[in-house]
Amino acid sequence: MIFEINILTILVMAALGGLSSYLANQSIAVFHDGLRPLLPQYLNKTIDRKSLFATSFALSFGLVIGFGLPTSITGKIIIVHTILLACDIIGTAFPDNKKGMILSAAVGALYGVLLLFGMQAIMSIFAKLPINFTSNLSSVGSLIIISFCVFPAVAIAYQRGVKEASIVLALTMLIKHLTTLFGKFTINNVKVALNADGMALLFGILAMLVAAARTKKEDTGEAAKVFSLFEDNIVRIRKNIVLLAVSGAIVALATSLLLISEGPASLTLTAEGKYGEAAMVALGRMLGFIPLVMTTAIMSGVYSPAGTKAVHVPALLLINFGIMGLVGSFFIGALIMIIEVLLLNVIAKGMDKSPGLKELGDNTRTAMSKVLDLALLVGGMLAANAIAPTIGYIFVIGLYFINQNSKKPIPTMAVGPVGAIAVGILVNILHLIGLFPVSK
C-alpha cells in the first residue's frame, strides 16, 4: 500500500472510523447520499431502528465489498467509500442511546484500524503468491487519467446538447495536444512543465460552468419560502458544527497522510504522486456533489462526514509539506466544513436562482460515473490480460455481461477491479494444479 502504518496513521484511522460511526449513530451525518433523506423518517418515528439499519446495510454493504475494497486494493490507497459507508452501517446498527453511542464509536474505531492493517495484509498475501500479480493491478486505473478530462464534455451533452458538447470535446483534445507539444518552457531559468491532462480538465470544468451560467431564472421569491420550511433542519446541522468541523479535519488529515482518497480518478493520480492533478479532479467531483449534498442536508437536517468533498482538495495540495502540511490540512479541513455549514441556506437559495448550476451537479455526477465505468472496465481488461494473456479479456468481458443480468449486480465501476483481482487469484489456483506454468 502507498500509506505507512505508524502511531499517527493508526490514531487517524481510529478517529475517522469512530467519529463517523458516532455521527451516523446520532443521525448527525451519514456518507451515503441515499440514506440521508430517510433519517427524518426515523427521527419522526415513522420507521424503527431495525428498518433504518436494514436500509443502510442494503444501500452500502454491496458498495463496500463490491466497489470500495477492490478499488482500494488495485489503487493501493483506501477509497473513502470503504470506511465511511461501512461506518454508516455500524452507526445505524446500534441504538442511539448512550450505550449504543459508545459501542458504535468503539466498533467504528476498531474497523478503521482493522481496515488499515487488513489492506496491508491483503497486499502482503498477494505478494507471496507463486504468481505475483500486484504490479499488473496498476493497469486498472491507467485509463482514468487519460479519459477523465472527457467528462465535462459529456456533462455538457446532457445539459446543452450534442453540438456544444462536440465543440468542447474538440477543444479539450486540442488543448491537451498543444500542451503536450508546447507545455514545457523556461521562464527566468525556471523550468515550467504544464500537465496536459490537467490543462484539458481545467478547460472542461470552466466550459461546464459557462454552460450552466447560461441557464437563467427570474427570482420570484419562491426560494425563500421553500427553504424557510427547512429552517429547523439547518439549525439542527449548525448545532453540530463543532463535531462536523472535527470530522472534516480528520478526513482532510487522512487524505494528506495518503490513507484515503475521495474517488477512483484522484486515487490513481495520488498513487502516482500527481497531487496537483488529483486536486483538480477532486475539485471537479466537488462541483458535482455540492447540489446533492446541500439539498439532501437541508431536506433532512443530516450532513455528510466529508461535506461536499471540498476538504480533499487542499489536503491533496499539502501532501509534500511535511508536518506543516499535515497541520495545515487539519485546520483547513475544519474551516471548510464550518464555512459549508454556515453557507447552507445561501448556497441552496443560489442554486434555486440558478437552476443551471443544480442541473450541472446532476449531469456532472452522471457524466463522471459513465466515464469512470468505462475507464475502469477497460483498465480491468488490460490488467487481466497482462496477468493471463489467454483468458484475461474473456473473463472480464464475460463478468461484465453476467453482472448486467444478475439479480444483485455489483456496481459497473467495480467490475474491472474485481475482474482483475479474480483473474490474479484464478491463475494462481491454475498454477498450483499445473495448468498455468510460469515462463522463466
Helices and strands as residue ranges (DSSP letters): H 7-25, G 36-38, H 39-43, H 49-63, I 64-68, H 69-75, E 78-79, H 80-93, H 98-127, G 134-141, H 142-147, G 148-150, H 151-160, H 162-182, E 184-187, E 190-193, H 196-213, H 222-228, H 231-239, H 241-256, E 260-261, H 264-271, H 275-300, H 312-317, G 319-321, H 322-342, H 344-353, H 355-387, H 392-404, H 412-432
